[in-house]
Amino acid sequence: MAEYVINKYKGVYKRALDLYKEESFKEAFPLLEVVCENDPANYECKYYLADLLYYGKGAPKDIRRAFQLFMNAATNKIIPASYMVGLCFLEGTGTNQDYTQAASWFTEAAKYGHTMSQYYLGLSYMRGIGVTRDIPRAAQWLLHAAKGGVVNAQRDAAICYEMMGQMKTAATLYLAGAENGDAYCQEKIADCYASGTGCLKCDELAVSFYEKAALAGQAKAQVKLAKKYELGEGTNTDLSKAFFWYNKAALLDNPDAQYTLGNFYNKGIATAKNNKLAMTWWLKAANQGNRDAMITVATMLTDPEECIKRDLPTAKYWWTKAAEAGSSYAMYRLGECLENGIGMSSISIEDAYKWYRLAKQNGDENADKALARFSRTLTGKIRLKKRI
């Protein structure tokens, strides 16, 4: 009887599969339903039916039923179904999220050469999701996936090899990913060419790949490309192009670009001098944690230039932020503010002394004079005059 059923629905399944491959999903769906209902041992059919239900192709989306069908097919060695079960567990689609189960099913499919399972299994080991973090094992699986044509696997395998200090292999993979259009890889291989890490140093190739990544919208690559044009490394010096790329990156909220763009406006490099715009960009960079911008803003507000008003309380705020960010010079300037009440309603000798000491410990030479001045006075003596 079983043989009769199989033979009876063999032709129906073949027709359903042809329709599926032609992407005539609406016509394929009822035929797959009939085969699954009457030939329950056709696990491949269950996989294809699940696929239609999971993505809502030719039928209403039903992820819970799709998961059940995928699971039934996977437990009967349908490899693509094992991958889909892993994906369902990973994302919590049609079932409860379970990273351990996801990794287990990716492993099942990966060992049979399923490239996307190899990729997700590699990511699992790379990030320690559902398995113990294991970078060498992650690199192994990601490399398998990369050889199978998964572009993202080239990038992530390269990251793993870089983490392991194997820069020659990392650079080879970054180059492969870059040639396949991955913007992150384009920037990374440009870094390799710029520094000679994992490959021969070549500023011309660095510029070429930075430009590809910059055109793809990678803000950091735009900054690095601008720097190459500014310094004339691997290309002719071109301050107009440097300004163009710094501006592009600044508009993408890159703080380093915002700081440098402020310098260009302040000095009138490749654009009209405009201190108001300079301060606007410096403040944007400072608010994103750029320490040089914090120092520049504080300096400008202490000793203002054209279009900038003196603002000692705000200057003191930025000296504080820069000092807390580790600038020894800012520590010294903050000590001055505290010692003399600059931008404050009162002085604070104890705090001033603390910051002078920190400035000296971090290498600021000016702090020596300030500490020597303290040593010539009574400990804790408060100066009554406040310099404004």
Secondary structure, 3 states (H helix, E strand, C coil): CHHHHHHHHHHHHHHHHHHHHCCCHHHHHHHHHHHHHHCCCCHHHHHHHHHHHHHCCCCCCCHHHHHHHHHHHHCCCCHHHHHHHHHHHHHCCCCCCCHHHHHHHHHHHHCCCCHHHHHHHHHHHHHCCCCCCCHHHHHHHHHHHHHCCCHHHHHHHHHHHHHCCCHHHHHHHHHHHHHCCCHHHHHHHHHHHHHCCCCCCCHHHHHHHHHHHHHCCCHHHHHHHHHHHHHCCCCCCCHHHHHHHHHHHHHCCCHHHHHHHHHHHHHCCCCCCCHHHHHHHHHHHHHCCCHHHHHHHHHHHHCCCCCCCCCHHHHHHHHHHHHHCCCHHHHHHHHHHHHHCCCCCCCCHHHHHHHHHHHHHCCCCHHHHHHHHHHCCCCCCCCCCCCC
